[in-house]
Amino acid sequence: MTVQQKFNYWLDQIIRSEKPGNEVVAYWFGIFETDQGYETSLTGSKTYDEHDDDWACNIDFAPADKYLLLGQPGREWEDILDDVKGYLIEYFKTETFRNSFLNNSQVIACGFEDGDIYRLK
């Protein structure tokens, strides 16, 4: 299974099992490094402020299966960031996404936990 397939499966399961309210307007895919490589997590916020990135710290929604191990230890963080952006852009093309709470949100963003935020939607 490719990392893209693993990523899609993870999000498919979250979309099928979780029902955040419409008040969650922004979703954050945070990336961080662990002993096993890189991981990403999904959280949602009831607030979004394009001028203040602290919105991503507001955890008003966290799925039960919040984390996905991406692995790939030893790779450069910039490459992992590009990969996650790409996984999301590809996921946006799926039928599951088009009919999901993620698609109904105002914002979907990703980035490293202590780095810049990249808005993809």
PEZIQUI-V816480 format. One record per run of one state. SS is the DSSP state (@ for helix, = for strand, . for the rest). FROM is the first residue (numbers start at 1). TO is the last residue. Records with the same first field share a line. If there is no record, write none. Layout:
SS=FROM-TO + FROM-TO
This chain:
.=1-2 + 18-25 + 35-36 + 46-52 + 58-60 + 72-76 + 92-94 + 99-106 + 113-117 + 120-121
@=3-17 + 53-57 + 77-91 + 95-98
==26-34 + 37-45 + 61-71 + 107-112 + 118-119
